[in-house]
Amino acid sequence: MKKRFFTRFVSVVLFLFLMTGSAIASGQGAGPGAPSNTWTGDAAKYVFMFIGDGMGLQQVSAAEIFSGSHEKGEMPRIQKLSFTQFEGQGMSTTYSANSFITDSAPAATSLASGYKTDNGIIGMDPAKKVRYFSVADAAKEKGMKVGIVSSVSINHATPAAFYAYVPSRNDYYGIGMQLIDSKVDYFGGGGFHQHQGKEKDKKSLYEIAAEKGITVLRDRDSIINYKGEGRVFAVNPVLDSSSAMPYAIDRGEGELSLAEFTRKGIELLDNPNGFFMQVEGGKIDWACHANDAATSIKDVFDFDEAVQEGIAFAKEHPNETLIIVVGDHETGGMSIGFAGTQYVTFFEKIESQKESYTAFDKKIAACREDGKKSFCDFFPSITESFGLLNLPEAEVVSLKEAAEKGDESAKKKLSMNVSPLELQDLQNAFERSMKAEKERSKDEQTFLLYGGYEPLSIQVTHILNNKAGIGWTTYAHTGIPVPVYAHGVGAKLFEGYYDNTDVAWKTFSVMNLTPKEPLQVN
């Protein structure tokens, strides 16, 4: 009897699972009470999909709290970002076909095509036999122009999901070839990662792109002033080792912002048939992988400025434009709250950080190569980059006396002084960072402390974040839902709680696009 009941129970559960999966794949929502994916109004002619990679509600909230922390007053204040004021707001689940914690490849595939797949796969089914087609593909079929912009390499997972299909997200060269052979009109931001292949034994993707008629622009003036026709690849003049744009906090002269690449895209894509543009703030994710709150917050601001370019365009075309802003997943397990600060936050301390962890890594590397500096010799660099202090005991006593009398400057200086425990943690991390990579321990405890990053950089950012009242749980992604924001034509369709696949189906519907059926390729 128990066996028969169990068999029936499993059958019912399997039936419901298959029905739910079918509903998701066909764009009909994700179960009872799911929001509709069908738009019955006029079609949107101009559509922006802004994707904050790794941007959960925590990253959005942190940016708003940081902005509000500059406002003086007794009550806590936030300063809203442009997109958190949109009229359409919802939440979406992010899990992939094989994990509750997705990576960017299946997350972007869901947002682009409306289908789930396994971690590591772009634009294909979990069996790697069927190709999915994206909103960008359907837009081109309709005669619209398409633009792809990202602050990370243009053949990285998120942008790739809108024009490519590969069994492995790590096939950067293959993805780059598919971009060149695609019908994307404008792509900009980061460059081609591994443009000569993983072994640097293949013809440069930049050369191939030029040979196939794509105008490749690589300096600020040529990008800003370009007025030509045809397909364009605008590459930031400065790229990091992964062919991504530098973090916003590290941006130097001659470089472009994500907003400027978005503005140029609007200029080149605007046409009577309309356009679809996907813009990714990809380094929000990278900063959160490294648990660097200040760098993440500055990249969220940079992302918000790009969204404002879309908003400015929408004001000129109010009845024809849809703007969608969504995170593909949350990264780092960021929390607004830390055990050491309990119910209080001090986000103004984040302002003390002047550069990203990657920029600070270079200072550590130089110290390691020098081989002569002690921890005490190096500490001024920590102060210069992050504002943390190692004050003499006599000065601490003096500052405490002044603080007790109401001296605000004394209180502020004391708050940035490291405790004996924090000082020891920094010294331990410094000693590890001074060792060559092959000499460092690889045990579990070391990974939990530093996550594979430069030990001293991680320890410094953790201490500063904790002093501000920010905590982290992981160096990877988390499985929590993410916010969705929408403005303009069909914005109300994006309200509610639904799956990330529904973001694609809603977009298809508002644009009045007919998605191509998945195609057997293997």
C-alpha positions in Angstrom: 0.0 0.0 0.0 2.8 2.4 0.9 4.7 1.5 -2.2 1.6 2.2 -4.4 1.0 5.5 -2.7 4.6 6.5 -3.2 4.5 5.6 -6.9 1.4 7.7 -7.4 2.9 10.6 -5.5 6.0 10.5 -7.6 3.9 10.3 -10.8 1.9 13.4 -9.8 5.0 15.4 -8.9 6.6 14.4 -12.2 3.5 15.4 -14.1 3.3 18.8 -12.4 7.0 19.4 -13.0 6.7 18.6 -16.7 3.6 20.8 -17.0 5.4 23.7 -15.3 8.5 23.2 -17.6 6.2 23.2 -20.6 4.5 26.3 -19.5 7.8 28.1 -19.0 9.1 27.0 -22.4 5.9 28.1 -24.2 5.8 31.5 -22.5 2.7 30.9 -20.5 4.0 31.6 -17.0 5.3 29.3 -14.3 2.2 27.9 -12.7 -1.1 28.9 -11.0 -1.3 32.6 -10.4 1.8 33.4 -12.5 1.7 36.8 -14.2 0.7 36.8 -17.9 3.3 36.9 -20.6 0.9 38.3 -23.2 0.8 41.9 -24.2 -2.2 43.2 -26.1 -1.2 46.8 -26.6 0.8 48.5 -29.3 4.2 46.9 -29.9 7.4 48.6 -28.6 9.5 49.9 -31.4 12.6 50.6 -29.3 13.6 48.2 -26.6 16.5 48.3 -24.1 17.4 45.3 -21.9 19.9 46.4 -19.2 21.4 43.5 -17.4 23.3 44.1 -14.1 25.4 41.0 -13.9 25.5 39.8 -10.3 23.1 42.6 -9.3 20.7 41.5 -6.7 18.5 43.6 -4.5 21.5 43.9 -2.1 23.7 45.5 -4.7 21.0 48.0 -5.7 20.2 48.8 -2.0 23.9 49.3 -1.2 24.2 51.8 -3.9 21.1 53.7 -2.8 22.2 53.6 0.9 25.7 54.9 -0.1 24.2 57.8 -2.0 21.8 58.6 0.9 24.6 58.4 3.5 25.9 61.8 2.2 22.6 63.4 3.3 22.8 64.8 6.8 20.0 64.2 9.2 18.8 62.1 12.1 16.8 59.6 9.9 18.4 57.0 7.6 18.1 58.1 4.0 18.5 56.5 0.6 18.9 58.1 -2.8 17.0 56.1 -5.4 18.6 55.1 -8.6 16.9 56.0 -11.9 15.5 52.5 -12.6 14.2 51.8 -9.0 11.7 54.5 -9.8 10.2 52.7 -12.8 6.5 52.0 -12.8 6.8 48.3 -13.5 8.6 46.3 -10.8 8.8 42.6 -10.1 11.0 39.7 -9.0 12.4 36.7 -10.9 13.9 33.4 -9.9 17.2 32.6 -11.4 17.9 28.9 -11.1 19.4 27.0 -14.1 18.3 23.6 -15.4 20.7 21.7 -13.2 21.3 24.0 -10.2 19.5 26.4 -7.9 22.7 28.5 -8.1 23.1 29.6 -11.7 26.1 30.9 -13.6 25.8 33.7 -16.1 25.6 31.4 -19.2 22.2 29.8 -18.4 20.9 32.9 -16.7 21.5 35.0 -19.8 20.2 32.2 -22.0 16.9 32.3 -20.1 16.7 36.1 -20.3 17.5 36.1 -24.0 15.6 33.1 -25.3 13.0 32.0 -22.7 14.6 28.5 -22.2 16.6 27.1 -19.3 19.8 25.2 -19.7 22.6 23.8 -17.6 25.4 25.8 -16.0 28.2 26.5 -18.5 26.0 26.3 -21.7 25.0 29.2 -23.9 22.0 29.2 -26.1 21.5 25.4 -26.2 19.6 22.8 -24.4 21.2 20.8 -21.6 21.9 17.9 -24.0 23.8 20.3 -26.2 21.8 19.2 -29.3 19.3 22.0 -29.7 19.9 25.7 -30.5 17.7 28.4 -29.0 17.0 31.7 -30.6 17.1 35.0 -28.8 15.0 38.2 -28.7 17.9 39.8 -30.7 17.6 37.1 -33.4 13.8 37.7 -33.7 14.3 41.5 -33.8 16.7 41.1 -36.8 14.2 38.8 -38.5 11.6 41.7 -38.1 14.0 44.2 -39.8 15.1 46.0 -36.6 18.7 46.8 -35.8 20.5 45.2 -32.8 23.2 46.4 -30.5 25.2 44.5 -27.8 27.1 46.4 -25.2 29.1 45.1 -22.2 31.6 46.4 -19.7 33.3 42.9 -19.8 34.6 41.2 -22.9 32.0 41.2 -25.7 32.3 37.4 -26.1 31.6 36.8 -22.4 28.6 34.7 -21.3 25.9 37.3 -20.9 26.3 39.2 -24.2 27.0 35.9 -26.0 23.6 34.5 -25.1 22.0 37.1 -27.4 23.9 36.1 -30.5 25.7 32.8 -30.0 25.1 29.1 -29.1 28.0 27.0 -27.8 28.2 23.9 -25.5 30.8 25.7 -23.3 30.9 29.3 -22.3 34.7 29.0 -22.3 34.9 28.7 -26.1 35.6 32.4 -26.4 37.1 32.1 -29.9 34.1 30.2 -31.2 31.8 32.8 -29.6 33.7 35.6 -31.1 33.5 34.0 -34.6 29.7 33.7 -34.1 29.5 37.3 -33.2 31.4 38.3 -36.4 29.1 36.1 -38.5 26.0 37.3 -36.7 23.8 40.2 -37.9 24.5 42.4 -34.8 24.8 46.0 -36.1 26.7 47.5 -33.2 28.7 46.0 -30.4 30.8 48.0 -27.9 32.5 48.2 -24.6 34.9 45.3 -23.8 37.0 43.6 -26.5 37.4 40.0 -27.7 38.7 37.8 -24.9 41.3 35.3 -26.2 41.1 37.0 -29.6 43.8 34.6 -30.9 42.4 31.5 -29.3 43.3 30.0 -25.9 46.8 29.0 -27.2 47.3 32.2 -29.2 47.7 30.2 -32.3 44.7 31.5 -34.4 44.1 34.5 -36.5 43.0 37.5 -34.5 39.3 38.0 -34.2 39.9 41.7 -34.7 41.5 41.0 -38.1 38.7 38.7 -39.2 36.1 41.3 -38.1 37.7 44.0 -40.2 38.0 41.6 -43.2 34.3 40.9 -43.0 33.4 44.6 -43.2 33.1 45.5 -39.6 34.5 48.9 -38.6 36.7 48.4 -35.5 37.1 51.6 -33.5 39.7 51.5 -30.7 40.3 55.1 -29.5 38.0 57.6 -27.8 37.9 60.2 -30.5 37.1 57.8 -33.3 34.3 56.2 -31.3 32.7 59.5 -30.2 33.0 61.1 -33.6 32.0 58.1 -35.8 29.1 58.8 -38.1 29.4 56.0 -40.7 27.2 53.2 -41.8 27.5 49.5 -41.6 28.4 47.2 -38.7 30.6 48.7 -35.9 32.7 47.3 -33.0 33.6 50.1 -30.6 36.3 48.9 -28.2 37.3 50.8 -25.0 40.8 52.2 -25.5 42.0 50.5 -22.2 41.3 46.8 -21.5 42.3 44.6 -18.6 43.8 41.2 -18.8 40.4 39.6 -19.6 39.7 42.2 -22.4 37.1 43.9 -20.2 36.8 47.6 -19.4 38.5 48.7 -16.2 36.2 49.2 -13.2 34.5 52.6 -13.0 36.5 53.5 -9.8 39.7 53.0 -11.8 38.7 54.8 -15.0 41.4 57.0 -16.5 41.5 59.7 -19.1 40.7 58.6 -22.7 38.5 55.8 -21.6 34.7 55.6 -22.1 31.9 54.9 -19.7 29.2 52.3 -20.2 26.8 55.3 -20.7 28.9 56.7 -23.5 28.9 53.3 -25.3 25.1 53.2 -24.8 24.7 56.7 -26.2 26.8 55.9 -29.3 24.7 52.7 -29.7 21.5 54.7 -29.7 22.9 57.1 -32.2 24.0 54.4 -34.6 21.0 52.1 -34.2 18.1 54.6 -34.4 16.2 54.0 -37.6 12.5 53.8 -38.8 12.3 50.1 -38.1 13.3 50.4 -34.5 16.0 48.6 -32.5 16.8 46.2 -29.7 19.8 46.9 -27.5 21.2 44.7 -24.7 23.6 46.5 -22.3 25.4 44.6 -19.5 27.1 46.1 -16.4 29.3 43.0 -16.2 31.8 44.1 -13.6 29.3 44.5 -10.8 29.5 40.7 -10.8 33.3 40.6 -10.8 33.6 43.1 -8.0 31.2 41.1 -5.9 33.0 37.8 -6.6 36.0 39.5 -4.9 33.7 40.9 -2.1 34.7 44.5 -3.0 31.7 46.6 -2.0 33.1 50.0 -3.0 34.0 48.9 -6.5 30.7 47.2 -6.9 28.7 50.3 -5.8 30.7 52.5 -8.2 29.9 50.1 -11.1 26.2 50.1 -10.1 26.3 53.9 -10.4 28.0 53.5 -13.8 25.3 51.1 -14.9 22.6 53.5 -13.7 24.1 56.3 -15.9 23.8 53.9 -18.9 20.1 53.3 -18.0 19.7 57.1 -17.9 20.7 57.2 -21.6 17.8 54.9 -22.3 15.5 57.0 -20.2 16.5 60.2 -22.1 15.8 58.4 -25.4 12.4 57.2 -24.1 11.4 60.8 -23.3 11.7 61.5 -27.0 9.8 58.4 -27.9 7.4 57.9 -24.9 4.8 55.7 -26.7 7.3 53.5 -28.5 10.0 52.6 -26.0 10.4 49.8 -23.4 13.3 49.8 -20.9 13.9 46.6 -18.9 16.5 46.4 -16.1 17.2 43.1 -14.5 19.9 41.2 -12.6 20.9 37.8 -14.0 21.7 36.5 -10.4 23.1 37.8 -7.2 26.9 37.5 -6.5 28.7 37.3 -3.2 25.8 36.9 -0.8 26.1 40.6 0.0 24.3 41.7 3.2 23.3 45.1 4.5 24.4 44.3 8.0 27.4 42.8 9.8 27.7 41.1 13.3 30.3 43.6 14.4 28.1 46.7 13.7 24.7 45.0 14.7 21.9 47.4 13.9 24.0 50.2 12.6 25.7 50.9 9.2 28.4 53.4 8.3 28.3 53.5 4.5 30.2 56.7 4.4 33.4 54.7 5.2 33.2 53.2 1.7 34.2 56.6 0.4 37.6 56.1 1.8 38.4 53.5 -0.9 40.1 55.1 -3.9 40.7 52.1 -6.2 39.5 48.6 -6.9 41.0 45.4 -5.5 42.6 44.7 -8.9 44.4 48.0 -8.9 45.6 47.3 -5.3 46.8 43.9 -6.4 49.3 45.6 -8.6 50.8 47.4 -5.6 51.0 44.1 -3.8 52.7 42.5 -6.7 55.3 45.3 -6.9 56.0 44.9 -3.2 56.4 41.1 -3.6 58.8 41.6 -6.5 60.8 44.2 -4.4 61.1 41.6 -1.6 62.4 44.1 0.9 59.4 45.8 2.3 57.9 44.7 5.7 54.3 44.8 6.6 54.9 48.1 8.5 56.6 49.5 5.4 53.6 48.6 3.2 50.8 49.8 5.5 50.9 53.4 4.2 49.7 51.9 0.9 46.7 50.4 2.7 45.9 53.8 4.2 46.3 55.6 0.8 44.0 53.2 -1.0 41.4 52.3 1.6 41.7 54.8 4.4 42.4 52.3 7.1 44.7 53.5 9.9 47.2 51.9 12.3 47.5 54.6 14.9 50.0 54.6 17.8 48.5 53.8 21.2 49.2 57.3 22.6 47.3 58.9 19.7 44.4 56.5 20.2 44.1 57.5 23.8 44.2 61.2 22.9 41.6 60.7 20.2 39.3 58.8 22.6 39.4 61.7 25.0 38.5 64.2 22.3 35.8 62.0 21.0 34.2 61.7 24.4 34.0 65.5 24.4 32.1 65.5 21.1 35.0 66.0 18.6 33.5 64.5 15.4 36.8 64.5 13.5 38.3 62.4 16.3 35.4 59.9 16.2 35.8 59.6 12.4 39.6 59.0 12.7 39.1 56.4 15.4 36.5 54.6 13.4 39.0 53.9 10.6 41.7 52.6 13.0 42.2 48.8 12.8 41.8 46.8 16.0 44.5 44.4 17.2 42.6 41.5 15.7 42.2 43.2 12.4 45.8 44.2 12.4 46.8 40.6 12.9 44.5 39.4 10.1 46.1 42.0 7.8 49.6 40.9 8.7 48.7 37.2 8.1 47.3 38.1 4.7 50.3 40.2 3.9 52.7 37.3 4.6 50.6 35.0 2.4 50.6 37.6 -0.4 54.3 37.9 -0.3 54.7 34.3 -1.2 54.7 33.1 -4.8 51.5 31.5 -5.9 52.9 27.9 -5.9 54.2 28.4 -2.3 50.8 29.3 -0.9 48.7 26.8 1.0 45.6 25.5 -0.8 43.7 24.1 2.2 40.0 24.7 2.9 40.5 27.3 5.6 42.7 29.4 3.2 40.0 29.3 0.5 37.3 30.3 3.0 39.4 33.3 4.0 40.5 34.5 0.6 38.5 32.6 -2.1 41.5 32.3 -4.4 42.1 36.1 -4.7 45.1 38.1 -3.5 44.9 37.5 0.3 45.8 41.0 1.4 43.3 42.7 -1.0 40.5 40.4 0.2 41.4 41.0 3.9 41.5 44.8 3.4 38.2 45.0 1.6 36.6 42.7 4.2 37.7 44.9 7.1 36.6 48.1 5.4 33.2 46.5 4.3 32.6 45.2 7.9 33.4 48.6 9.4 30.7 50.0 7.0 28.2 47.3 8.1 28.4 45.1 4.9 28.9 41.4 5.1 29.5 38.6 2.5 28.8 34.8 2.4 30.5 33.6 -0.7 32.9 34.3 -3.5 30.5 32.7 -6.0 26.8 33.4 -6.9 23.7 32.8 -4.7 20.4 31.4 -5.6 18.1 34.2 -4.4 15.6 35.9 -6.7 16.5 39.2 -8.3 14.5 42.4 -9.0 13.1 43.3 -12.4 12.3 46.9 -13.3 10.5 48.1 -16.4 9.5 51.5 -17.9 7.4 52.5 -20.9 5.4 50.3 -23.3 4.3 47.1 -21.6 6.0 47.9 -18.3 3.1 46.7 -16.2 3.6 43.2 -17.7 6.8 42.9 -15.8 5.1 43.2 -12.4 4.8 40.2 -10.1 6.9 37.2 -9.2 8.0 34.9 -12.1 10.9 33.0 -13.6 13.7 34.5 -15.5 12.5 32.7 -18.6 9.4 34.8 -18.4 11.4 38.0 -18.9 12.2 36.8 -22.4 8.6 35.8 -23.2 7.3 39.1 -22.0 9.9 40.9 -24.1 8.9 38.9 -27.2 5.3 39.7 -26.6 5.7 43.5 -26.0 7.8 43.7 -29.2 5.3 41.6 -31.1 8.1 39.3 -32.2 7.6 35.7 -33.4 10.4 33.6 -31.7 12.0 31.1 -34.0 11.5 27.5 -32.9 14.5 25.7 -31.3 16.7 24.0 -34.0 18.3 20.6 -33.8 22.1 21.2 -34.5 23.8 18.0 -33.2 
